[in-house]
Amino acid sequence: MADSLLLYETVHGSQAYGLQTPTSDVDLKGILVGPAAWYHGFVGGPEQIELSADHVRYEIRKYFRLAAAANPTVLELLWTDPSCHTACTPLGERLLAERDRFLSLRVKDSFSGYAMSQLGRIKTHRKWVMHPPDHEPTRAEFGLPETRLISRDQMGAVEAMLGDGRMAEADLTTNFLGVLDRERRYKAARKEWEAYQGWLKTRNPRRSALEAEFGYDTKHGMHLIRLLRMGAEIVETGTLKVRRDDREELLSIRNGAWSYDRLMEAADALHHRTQAAAASSPLPPAPDEAALDALCADLVGQALSHMSHKTA
């Protein structure tokens, strides 16, 4: 955008990790300060600008919020190798100089959380590869008539009251509880069937071939181990390393060198390693958000001043 200032931009993802293959995309992410109206007007501006599916720029305040929360894909942008930087102004250089302010023990849960999401997808996809659903679930299979005995609104209201303690199962009849249970199981089966159908439609042919050969999504497996190792390293050392020294081993995982059982064992060991390391970590429990807020305000102020002088 002509009326904004790009502070910093970098290649990220597989190219930055050193895990790219000939077919890997080049992904770019940047940090910008928008025009003065975004900060002084009542309308505001966008939190991020998507120039393409592989090219995103964050408004600086959103970047600070995500990085302070230790969002892995956002936090690591400040630690890519200088060869990956496609733009870096003096204000961007200052941000890089202050990057350690974002690091805290929040990485323990954020990196593990992202990794566990990856693990969930691996397990679900493996189940679909090994034992694919063979038919669309019907209400009759669950002992339910075609016309619902409990409306969606009623079911939602009862589950909400059971969840927050306003109602106990003892307050409901055995018949009602039985119907409620069958409706829940049918709903879960429908949800899985629809997710399975969506997965079939969007599967990458190359990754499908790997899943068929090795019994799990090996690309997800590679990134699962990478995420868990990065999280453990940060907690243990207080530093973030994007370019991977373990590149060859990670690529071998992607190519199917590890069995599914070995992957699960390694993931479990890395998760426990990270949790145990927290007790002696050099990192603070949380970043100094007041200091980060002051830094963000100063960078915005300097950027707006620069843009006003440039257009004067």
N, C-alpha and C positions, 0 to 999 in steps of 0.2 A: 504494500500500500504506500502510495507516494506521500501521504500525510502522517506516516508513522515512522518510527526509528527502530530498525532491527539492531539489537545490541549484540546478538550472538546466534550462531546457527551451526549445527554439526550433523554429520552423518551418524546415524545410530543403528541399533539392531545388529544383525549378523555381520554386516561390514565392519562395524566398530569392534565387535567381539573378536574378529578375525575368523569367524565361522562361516563366511560366505562360500557359496558354490557358484558355478557358472550361471545358474538360473536365479540367483538371489536378486531381489530388488535393492535399489539404493534408496533408503529411507532418510528423510531429513526432518529435523525438528529445530525450531528456533524460539527466541525470546524477544519480544518487542515492547516498546512503549508507544501507545497510540497518541493521537492528537489531544490537545488541551481539553477539548470538549468532553472527552471520555472521563476526565477526572474532575472537571469543574461544572459540567452541565448536569441536568437531571436525567437525561436519557441514557447516558453511559455508552459503553461500546461492547463489542463481542469479547468473550473470554478467550477464544482461540479462533484462528483463521485457517481453514483447510484449503490450501492451494491445490492440492490433489490428494488422492488416497494415501500417498506416501510422503506428503509434504505438509507439515503442520507447524504453525507458529503460535506460541502461547503469549497472551497478554501477561505482562510481568507479574501482576498480583496473583493471577491464577497459578503461574509457575511457582511462585514462592509458597503458596498454600499447599500445593501438591508435594513439592520438594520437602517442606517442613514436616509433612505427614509421612515422609520416607517412601513415597510412591516409587517403586523400583524403576519403571521405564522413564520417569521424569527425573528422578534424582541423578541417575547415572549420566545424564547429558553433560554435566559439568566435569566429568572425569574421562571423557573420550580422549583418545590420543590427539595431539595437535594436528597430525596429518589428516584427521577427520573434520577439522574445523573449516567451514566454508565461508564464514563471516565472523569477525570478532573486532568490535570497536573498542576504544579505550574504556568505555563503560562495561563492555563485555569482559574485558581483561580484569577490571576491578571485581566483577562478579566472580570470575574464576579464582581470583586471589582470596576471596572470602568464602569459598565453597565449603570448607570444613565446618562452617557454622551450621550447615543443614544436617550434619550427621549426628545421630543420637540412637539410643537403644530402641527407638521405634522401628528400626530396620529389622529387629529380631522378629517382630510379628508381621511386618509388611512383606518382607521377602518370603518368609515361610507361608504367609497367606496366599501370595501369588503362586507359589510353588504348589500348595495344596489344591488350588483351583486347577492347575495344570495336571496334577495327579488325578483329580476327579474326572477330568476329561479322558485321561489315559485309561482309567478303569472302565468308564462307561463305554468308550469306543471299543475296548478289548472285549467287553461283554457282547457288544453288537457284532463284532467280527467272529467271535467263537460260537456264540449262540444267538443269531439274529432272530428278532420277532418274526413269526411266520404268518401272522394274520392281525387284522384290526380288531381290538377288543370290542365286545358287545356288552350291553347291559345284562342280557340274559345269562352270560357266563358268570356274573356276580350275583345272580338270583334277584335281579332288579327288573321291574316292568319297564316298558318303553316310556311310559309317562312317569315322571319323577314323583316319588311319594313325599319328598322333602324339597321345597323350592331352594334355589341357589341362595336367595336372601335369608331364608330360615336356617339353612345349613351354615352360612357365614356367621349369622348372629349367634347360633349355638356354639360354634367353635370359638368365637371370640370370647364368649362368656365363660366357656370351659377353660380357655387359656388364661384369663385374668382373674379367675377365682370367683366370679360372680355366680357361677353355677358349678355343681359337682355332678359327676356321672350318676351318683346315687339319686339325684333329682329327676332323672330320666327313666322311662320305662325300658325294660329289657328289649322289647320289640323296636323301640325308637333307636336305641344304641346299636342294635344289629343292623338296621337300615343305614344308620349313619356310617358304620364301619364299612359296609359294602359300597356305599357311595364314595367314601374316601379311597378305597382300593380301586374302584373303577376309574375315578378321576386321575389317580396316579398312573394307572395303566394307559389311559388315554394320553396323558402328558408325555409318557415315555414313547409311545407309538408315534406321536406327532414329532417329537424330537428326533427319533430315528429316521423318519421320512425326510425331515429337513436335512439331516446329516447326509443321507444318501444323495440328495439333490446337489449338495455343495461340496462333496468330497473332491479333493485334489487327486487326480489319477496317479501321480507319482507316489504320493503318500499312501494312497489306498493299496498300491502294490507292496509297499513296505509293511503295512498292517497285515496284509494277507500272508506275506512271507514270514514275518517275525511275531505276529500275534499281538502287536501293540504299535501305536504311533511313535516311531523311533525319533521323529523330529521333536515331538512333545517331550519325549524322554530325555533328549539332549538338553533342552531348555530347562527341564525340571532339575536336572543335576547342576546345570550352570547357576540357576537361581539359588539353589540351596547352598552351593559352594560360595557364591558371592556373599550371601547373607552371613554365613559362618565367618568368612574372612573379615568382613566389616566389623562384626561384633568382637572378634578376637584381636584385631589389629588397629581398629579405628580408622582404616583407610579403605577406599573403594577402588578396585582394579577392574576396568572394563575390558581391556585387551587381554585375552585369556592365554596364560602360559600353558594351560591344559588343553589347548586347541586340538591337538591330534587325538587325544582320548575322547574329547567331546564329539568330534566328527566321527570317530569310530562307533560311538553309541548311536549317532544318527544313522550310520550305515548298518546297524543291527548287530554290533559286536557283543552287546550285553543281552542276556536273557531277561525276560520279564521279571522273574524271581530275583535276579541280581539287581535289577533296577529298583525294585521295591525295598530290598535290604539296604541298598546304598542310600536311598531317600530317607528311610527311617533313621539310619545312623547319623546322617547329616542334620536332620531335624533335631535330634537329641544333642548333638554336638553344639549346635547354635544355642539351644536353651541353656545348656550347662555353662557355656562361655560367658553368658550374660553376667554372672556373678563377679567375674574379674575383668570385665571389659573396661577399656579406657574411655568409653563413650559416656556422656551424660544421659540420664533417663529421657530427656526431651531437649530439643534445641532451645536456645534463648530467643524466644519469639519476639521479645521487645527489641533486641538487637537486630533481628532480621527485618522487623517492621521499619526500624529506622534506616536500615540499608536500602530497603525497597523504596521508601519515601525519597531518600536522597538520590537514588538512581533515576526515579521518575522526574524529580525536580531538575536534575542536570540534563536529562534528555529533552524535556520540554523547553528548557532554556536554549539548548543547542538548536532545536527545530525553529524556535522563534527568531533566533539570530540569522538562521539560514534563509528564512523567508522575508526578513526585514529589508 
